[in-house]
Amino acid sequence: MLRKMATIASQSSPALTFELLARCSTTRARASILTLPHGPVQLPMFMPVATQASLKGLTPEQLEETGCRLCLNNTYHLGLKPGQDVLAAIGGAHKLQGWNHNILTDSGGFQMVSLLKLANITEEGVRFLSPHDGTPMLLTPEHSISLQNTIGSDIIMQLDDVLVTTSPDAARMREAMERSVRWLDRCIAAHANPSTQNLFCIIQGGLDLDMRRECCREMVARDTPGIAIGGLSGGEAKADYCRVVVTCTQLLPELKPRYVMGIGYPEDLVVSVALGADMFDCVWPTRTARFGNAVTRYGILNLRNAKYTNDFGPIEEGCGCMCCRQDGKGMGITRAFVHHNTAKETVAAHLLTMHNVWYQLHLMGDVRQAIIEDRFPKFLRRFFADLYTDSSKYPTWAVDALRGVGVDLYTEDTD
């Protein structure tokens, strides 16, 4: 039986409670419980991305089996298809996808970057051409919130003006940051369900730390239930990414969840937790599964490789996912079976998706437990030692970022 931990401090808003349970005594990592309308979520955590109300290759029951209690849908895509009328008729995305746990919806702002050739951004909103039939459309802060209110997601995101971090246009970056603040005010005014849905603001400002600080102050003043750091994972150097994350988390309220958008590589997750972040999402673990790649504690296994033809071991020894664990007769999914099907049948992608999502979620669970037991620095050293068998190959950005919060990856643990 799990012992209920005493809460250090907590804060509530109408549809959210944030309970801080533990802090790492060395880094800025913390463990907490985020209670949302569809149940509690343990932080830090990773959110699988079910863009169009489904995680490619998994049924809702299989996603639930991985331990997922909060997944991400995309407002832009759901607004296009099946559309707001269908979502309203069925009663929202939870019923549409048969999912009785929590949902976070991205506002559609990221598509300004990924679909920029189709979009024109003005103060009014984003005009774009439907990728389905080329129809002209307009996404405003008000319409984004209206769509998310209809979707019924537990966490909804403001519409923000997203600019790739590597853009050299400082004037346009400032315009995007300031517009994101103004659009947040419009989102707050348009939000029809604050008692059942939580609106998160999104901090912008590119790689300009002063601009990020300015945006933090403006966003924090609006007192939304949670706060996201946006505009990253856009090709910037990892060292620059870390500087932005640590700059922002230092200025954010302690008793609100901190969500860094679009982050999913395992080493990015554990370092970002050390810098003070709590929530992450990315399509990477599910997308890479469809290319035959398994995510493991020792790195990526490309199971398309011929060397796995006669490998009858599990995808990852010791993994508890439904693919790797054996039944009472010693039967389970083998690397050879996945290899056999990677180029022929969709079953291989389905199995690897289950495994990769499980890995990401349980990596965050292990991180959380290490924070609670105040052994997170030791966990970090073991994590990097497993991932990079040669310490000389540790990524410099990770070494430097962790050193900045008191962890030397090259120090040997004595116990």
MOURBEL-V299013 format. One record per residue. N is the residue number from 0. RES is the residue in three letters. PHI is phi in whole degrees, 0 to 359 (* if undefined). NEAR is the number of other ideal C-beta (glycine too) atoms within 10 Angstrom. Layout:
# MOURBEL-V299013
n/res/phi/near
N/RES/PHI/NEAR
N/RES/PHI/NEAR
This chain:
# MOURBEL-V299013
n/res/phi/near
0/MET/*/3
1/LEU/282/4
2/ARG/280/5
3/LYS/286/7
4/MET/282/12
5/ALA/289/8
6/THR/276/14
7/ILE/292/15
8/ALA/199/11
9/SER/213/14
10/GLN/211/14
11/SER/235/12
12/SER/232/16
13/PRO/306/12
14/ALA/236/18
15/LEU/205/21
16/THR/233/16
17/PHE/244/23
18/GLU/245/20
19/LEU/276/17
20/LEU/259/20
21/ALA/203/21
22/ARG/237/19
23/CYS/292/25
24/SER/283/12
25/THR/250/17
26/THR/269/21
27/ARG/261/18
28/ALA/288/28
29/ARG/215/23
30/ALA/244/25
31/SER/206/26
32/ILE/239/16
33/LEU/253/26
34/THR/259/16
35/LEU/242/25
36/PRO/305/19
37/HIS/254/17
38/GLY/114/13
39/PRO/281/14
40/VAL/230/23
41/GLN/272/18
42/LEU/248/26
43/PRO/288/25
44/MET/207/26
45/PHE/248/24
46/MET/255/25
47/PRO/295/23
48/VAL/257/23
49/ALA/254/23
50/THR/311/17
51/GLN/254/17
52/ALA/70/21
53/SER/204/17
54/LEU/272/25
55/LYS/308/17
56/GLY/94/20
57/LEU/240/20
58/THR/280/13
59/PRO/304/19
60/GLU/294/9
61/GLN/292/16
62/LEU/295/23
63/GLU/300/16
64/GLU/298/15
65/THR/290/24
66/GLY/101/16
67/CYS/294/25
68/ARG/233/20
69/LEU/206/25
70/CYS/239/26
71/LEU/249/22
72/ASN/249/24
73/ASN/245/20
74/THR/297/27
75/TYR/304/25
76/HIS/289/16
77/LEU/292/25
78/GLY/293/22
79/LEU/282/19
80/LYS/203/11
81/PRO/278/16
82/GLY/99/13
83/GLN/296/16
84/ASP/297/9
85/VAL/294/12
86/LEU/298/21
87/ALA/294/13
88/ALA/294/12
89/ILE/274/14
90/GLY/99/11
91/GLY/104/16
92/ALA/289/23
93/HIS/302/22
94/LYS/286/13
95/LEU/301/20
96/GLN/256/20
97/GLY/62/12
98/TRP/236/22
99/ASN/261/12
100/HIS/247/17
101/ASN/280/24
102/ILE/229/27
103/LEU/246/26
104/THR/247/24
105/ASP/284/28
106/SER/291/27
107/GLY/108/27
108/GLY/297/28
109/PHE/298/21
110/GLN/294/21
111/MET/296/23
112/VAL/274/16
113/SER/288/13
114/LEU/239/15
115/LEU/300/15
116/LYS/295/7
117/LEU/261/16
118/ALA/242/16
119/ASN/229/13
120/ILE/259/20
121/THR/227/11
122/GLU/299/10
123/GLU/295/10
124/GLY/162/21
125/VAL/244/26
126/ARG/266/15
127/PHE/211/22
128/LEU/260/15
129/SER/303/12
130/PRO/290/14
131/HIS/277/8
132/ASP/223/7
133/GLY/77/9
134/THR/293/10
135/PRO/294/9
136/MET/221/17
137/LEU/228/12
138/LEU/250/24
139/THR/255/19
140/PRO/305/27
141/GLU/295/16
142/HIS/290/19
143/SER/300/29
144/ILE/292/26
145/SER/300/17
146/LEU/299/24
147/GLN/290/34
148/ASN/298/21
149/THR/291/23
150/ILE/300/24
151/GLY/80/23
152/SER/295/30
153/ASP/287/22
154/ILE/237/29
155/ILE/242/26
156/MET/252/30
157/GLN/296/29
158/LEU/284/31
159/ASP/237/29
160/ASP/267/26
161/VAL/260/25
162/LEU/233/25
163/VAL/303/17
164/THR/298/22
165/THR/277/12
166/SER/297/15
167/PRO/275/7
168/ASP/273/11
169/ALA/294/11
170/ALA/294/7
171/ARG/292/14
172/MET/295/22
173/ARG/295/18
174/GLU/302/15
175/ALA/295/24
176/MET/296/23
177/GLU/293/17
178/ARG/294/19
179/SER/300/28
180/VAL/294/22
181/ARG/295/13
182/TRP/293/24
183/LEU/300/22
184/ASP/301/13
185/ARG/291/17
186/CYS/295/28
187/ILE/300/17
188/ALA/294/10
189/ALA/274/19
190/HIS/293/20
191/ALA/269/12
192/ASN/232/18
193/PRO/294/16
194/SER/276/9
195/THR/232/13
196/GLN/225/25
197/ASN/257/25
198/LEU/271/24
199/PHE/258/26
200/CYS/278/28
201/ILE/229/29
202/ILE/278/32
203/GLN/241/28
204/GLY/135/27
205/GLY/61/27
206/LEU/262/19
207/ASP/279/16
208/LEU/293/15
209/ASP/295/9
210/MET/293/19
211/ARG/298/23
212/ARG/298/16
213/GLU/298/17
214/CYS/293/28
215/CYS/304/21
216/ARG/300/12
217/GLU/294/18
218/MET/291/25
219/VAL/300/16
220/ALA/297/9
221/ARG/279/15
222/ASP/57/12
223/THR/285/23
224/PRO/299/23
225/GLY/212/24
226/ILE/225/24
227/ALA/247/28
228/ILE/253/28
229/GLY/249/27
230/GLY/79/32
231/LEU/261/25
232/SER/53/21
233/GLY/246/19
234/GLY/101/8
235/GLU/289/18
236/ALA/296/12
237/LYS/299/17
238/ALA/296/13
239/ASP/293/16
240/TYR/304/24
241/CYS/298/24
242/ARG/297/20
243/VAL/294/23
244/VAL/298/25
245/VAL/292/20
246/THR/298/18
247/CYS/289/26
248/THR/298/20
249/GLN/296/12
250/LEU/258/15
251/LEU/270/19
252/PRO/300/13
253/GLU/290/15
254/LEU/257/15
255/LYS/223/21
256/PRO/293/25
257/ARG/242/25
258/TYR/245/24
259/VAL/262/27
260/MET/277/26
261/GLY/81/21
262/ILE/249/22
263/GLY/209/23
264/TYR/294/19
265/PRO/306/21
266/GLU/293/17
267/ASP/295/23
268/LEU/296/23
269/VAL/291/24
270/VAL/292/29
271/SER/296/27
272/VAL/298/30
273/ALA/299/29
274/LEU/274/25
275/GLY/112/23
276/ALA/264/27
277/ASP/240/26
278/MET/229/26
279/PHE/213/23
280/ASP/211/23
281/CYS/188/21
282/VAL/278/16
283/TRP/305/20
284/PRO/297/25
285/THR/277/24
286/ARG/294/16
287/THR/292/19
288/ALA/298/25
289/ARG/288/17
290/PHE/256/12
291/GLY/86/20
292/ASN/256/19
293/ALA/257/25
294/VAL/268/24
295/THR/225/20
296/ARG/295/16
297/TYR/259/11
298/GLY/116/12
299/ILE/271/14
300/LEU/256/22
301/ASN/271/14
302/LEU/284/25
303/ARG/284/14
304/ASN/295/13
305/ALA/299/7
306/LYS/293/11
307/TYR/267/23
308/THR/304/10
309/ASN/245/10
310/ASP/265/17
311/PHE/259/10
312/GLY/276/12
313/PRO/291/19
314/ILE/307/28
315/GLU/217/20
316/GLU/299/10
317/GLY/87/9
318/CYS/287/18
319/GLY/261/12
320/CYS/290/22
321/MET/295/15
322/CYS/276/22
323/CYS/275/23
324/ARG/287/12
325/GLN/264/10
326/ASP/276/7
327/GLY/296/5
328/LYS/259/6
329/GLY/76/6
330/MET/266/8
331/GLY/193/16
332/ILE/285/21
333/THR/255/18
334/ARG/299/21
335/ALA/298/15
336/PHE/295/19
337/VAL/296/26
338/HIS/302/22
339/HIS/301/16
340/ASN/257/18
341/THR/301/22
342/ALA/259/9
343/LYS/238/8
344/GLU/231/10
345/THR/289/11
346/VAL/302/15
347/ALA/297/23
348/ALA/296/20
349/HIS/297/19
350/LEU/296/24
351/LEU/292/29
352/THR/297/25
353/MET/303/25
354/HIS/296/27
355/ASN/294/28
356/VAL/295/28
357/TRP/303/24
358/TYR/303/24
359/GLN/297/26
360/LEU/294/20
361/HIS/280/16
362/LEU/300/18
363/MET/293/24
364/GLY/295/15
365/ASP/293/14
366/VAL/300/25
367/ARG/302/23
368/GLN/295/15
369/ALA/295/23
370/ILE/293/25
371/ILE/300/16
372/GLU/272/12
373/ASP/53/13
374/ARG/229/17
375/PHE/296/28
376/PRO/303/23
377/LYS/296/17
378/PHE/301/21
379/LEU/299/27
380/ARG/295/19
381/ARG/292/15
382/PHE/302/22
383/PHE/288/22
384/ALA/294/15
385/ASP/290/12
386/LEU/286/19
387/TYR/235/17
388/THR/298/9
389/ASP/252/7
390/SER/296/12
391/SER/290/6
392/LYS/262/9
393/TYR/303/17
394/PRO/294/16
395/THR/302/9
396/TRP/299/18
397/ALA/289/23
398/VAL/303/17
399/ASP/292/14
400/ALA/296/22
401/LEU/288/24
402/ARG/298/12
403/GLY/293/15
404/VAL/246/19
405/GLY/94/13
406/VAL/244/24
407/ASP/259/12
408/LEU/294/19
409/TYR/267/11
410/THR/283/10
411/GLU/276/7
412/ASP/282/10
413/THR/264/5
414/ASP/260/4
